[in-house]
Amino acid sequence: MSNSLSRAVTSSQAGPHPRLPEIVLRHLNAEHLKPAARHTKDAFAHMLHWIGDRKNPLIMDACCGVGDSSRNLADAFPDHLVIGVDKSAHRLERGAGHNGHENLFLLRADLNDLYPLLVTSGLIFDRHYILYPNPWPKPGHLGRRWHGAPVFRDLIKLGGRFEVRSNWRIYLAEFQIVLDIAGTEASINRIFPDPPLTPFEAKYHASGQDLWQLVCESHPASRK
Ligand SMILES: C[S@@+](CC[C@H](N)C(=O)[O-])C[C@H]1O[C@@H](n2cnc3c(N)ncnc32)[C@H](O)[C@@H]1O
């Protein structure tokens, strides 16, 4: 990532997307049908092998990019096993070589495929982070935001404390609405990270942008 300053998110949406409740209800009531890609299944098997018979609590760092946040979490929670996931081999490779953490596993996978595999496996997470997901600010891209995607119904079943950070407050306001529909209360707070947890956070912060955090202390549909 370059060191240049970044512009705040712009969108023709002045507030939460009006079709969001209708879309999420459809997703919550749908069956998951899409089979996972081979490479994600293989990566998932590799991850299960790495966990082995260890019983440490788990942390999911979804969309971890180059993995800086995963390493920070591995340092902050030495008794936990941290799993950082990103679909970009390029980003993960850029962070490779900085590992050296016995409690950290970086995994290349598409989370649209991985979340359902995790739910089926019955693994429960103690903490789950999605830090600075792509905002997809065009209204027509609502279905690409995590809370507007079919996989939302799996994503909320991981359990534990759930946190999403963004520089676009509307993204979190939408997440809050969708979590409420799924039966869970979440709060949104402005944050002043010091030090920043991720490279995107550092860049947005250095650009003077407001940063926000959605937190849900106990995950919604935890293990129905
Ligand atoms: C804006 S970057 C944020 C990276 C990092 N969390 C940070 O704050 O520096 C969003 C990341 O989400 C990843 N991503 C997007 N869609 C994904 C998917 N379906 N599965 C896994 N990772 C995905 C991208 O590859 C990218 O690294």
The ligand as an SDF file (V2000), in Angstrom:
LIG
                    3D

 27 29  0  0  0  0  0  0  0  0999 V2000
   -9.5260   -2.6330    2.5810 C   0  0  0  0  0  0  0  0  0  0  0  0
   -8.5890   -4.0980    2.7940 S   0  0  0  0  0  0  0  0  0  0  0  0
   -8.3150   -4.1070    4.5580 C   0  0  0  0  0  0  0  0  0  0  0  0
   -7.1560   -4.9970    4.9530 C   0  0  0  0  0  0  0  0  0  0  0  0
   -6.7950   -4.9470    6.4480 C   0  0  0  0  0  0  0  0  0  0  0  0
   -7.8540   -5.4450    7.2820 N   0  0  0  0  0  0  0  0  0  0  0  0
   -6.4060   -3.5480    6.8890 C   0  0  0  0  0  0  0  0  0  0  0  0
   -7.2230   -2.9110    7.5680 O   0  0  0  0  0  0  0  0  0  0  0  0
   -5.3010   -3.1150    6.5620 O   0  0  0  0  0  0  0  0  0  0  0  0
   -9.8440   -5.3440    2.5930 C   0  0  0  0  0  0  0  0  0  0  0  0
   -9.2810   -6.7450    2.4870 C   0  0  0  0  0  0  0  0  0  0  0  0
  -10.3700   -7.6600    2.3680 O   0  0  0  0  0  0  0  0  0  0  0  0
   -9.9480   -8.7430    1.5560 C   0  0  0  0  0  0  0  0  0  0  0  0
  -11.1400   -9.4320    1.0440 N   0  0  0  0  0  0  0  0  0  0  0  0
  -12.1330   -8.9030    0.2930 C   0  0  0  0  0  0  0  0  0  0  0  0
  -13.0530   -9.8430   -0.0040 N   0  0  0  0  0  0  0  0  0  0  0  0
  -12.6270  -11.0090    0.5680 C   0  0  0  0  0  0  0  0  0  0  0  0
  -13.1400  -12.3370    0.5920 C   0  0  0  0  0  0  0  0  0  0  0  0
  -14.2660  -12.6600   -0.0510 N   0  0  0  0  0  0  0  0  0  0  0  0
  -12.4650  -13.2800    1.2680 N   0  0  0  0  0  0  0  0  0  0  0  0
  -11.2980  -12.9540    1.9130 C   0  0  0  0  0  0  0  0  0  0  0  0
  -10.7590  -11.7090    1.9080 N   0  0  0  0  0  0  0  0  0  0  0  0
  -11.4140  -10.7500    1.2390 C   0  0  0  0  0  0  0  0  0  0  0  0
   -9.1250   -8.0470    0.4680 C   0  0  0  0  0  0  0  0  0  0  0  0
   -8.2630   -8.9550   -0.2060 O   0  0  0  0  0  0  0  0  0  0  0  0
   -8.3830   -6.9850    1.2800 C   0  0  0  0  0  0  0  0  0  0  0  0
   -7.1240   -7.4530    1.7200 O   0  0  0  0  0  0  0  0  0  0  0  0
  1  2  1  0
  2  3  1  0
  2 10  1  0
  3  4  1  0
  4  5  1  0
  5  6  1  0
  5  7  1  0
  7  8  2  0
  7  9  1  0
 10 11  1  0
 11 12  1  0
 11 26  1  0
 12 13  1  0
 13 14  1  0
 13 24  1  0
 14 15  1  0
 14 23  1  0
 15 16  2  0
 16 17  1  0
 17 18  1  0
 17 23  2  0
 18 19  1  0
 18 20  2  0
 20 21  1  0
 21 22  2  0
 22 23  1  0
 24 25  1  0
 24 26  1  0
 26 27  1  0
M  CHG  2   2   1   9  -1
M  END
$$$$
